[in-house]
């Protein structure tokens, strides 16, 4: 028996499955139910332990994200970290962050679905609105204060991802991180505005950031904050972690 509970509960993947030949792509991601305990044992870190032991509201995550999160988020455990997550789904992800970060964390979720207001347990909070609405995003960011972490697990639509980043990155606390999940949708045209090689999807946006980070060495126009306000861009399979850090002009020197 095969299960895809970590995959097919995702609204983005359900939309993708309506496309012709999509089953051929999805088949390679199917997980054998008998191997779930093995997968749980092999996944490293505290977050993976919390994830696989979770029995509350539904969480939808790709397994390989867990180690990536552990690497970048462990320093925030047991602190008053502020995390803003775009995309609430069934509310399980907010519960996961509460268990992982601890009782002092300030956790806000955003979702366009009004039902998500009921998928939350205090002190976690949910605000209903669109990640494509700059005024709404600014209102939430001002209410909670500068976040340490912004996690975009929302619609995965190209223009929404770009709009959310453009609005929320300036609010991100210096030293904070901005994470965009499920970048594979950047390759899917139907419903996501993606497509291989397109410059206006999430992958194209990340590539532009990389070019802009190196704008000290070329004369092309800069369209992202990467030249002076992004310290590092960590690109993984379907997920990117962007570190906000002010950068002075690079210097080159010889010694010895």
Secondary structure, 3 states (H helix, E strand, C coil): CEECCCCCCCHHHHHHCCCCCHHHHHHHHCEEHHHHHHHHHHCCCHHHHHHHHCCCCCCCCCCCHHHHHHHHHHHHCCCCCEEEEECCCCCHHHHHHHHHHCCCCEEEEEECCHHHHHCCCCCCEEEECCCCCHHHHHHHHHHHCCCCEEEECCCCCHHHHHHHHHHHHHHCCCCCEEEECCHHHHHCCCCCCCCCCCCCCHHHHHHHHHHHHCHHHCCCCCCCCHHHHEEEEEEECCEEEEEECCCCCCCCCCCC
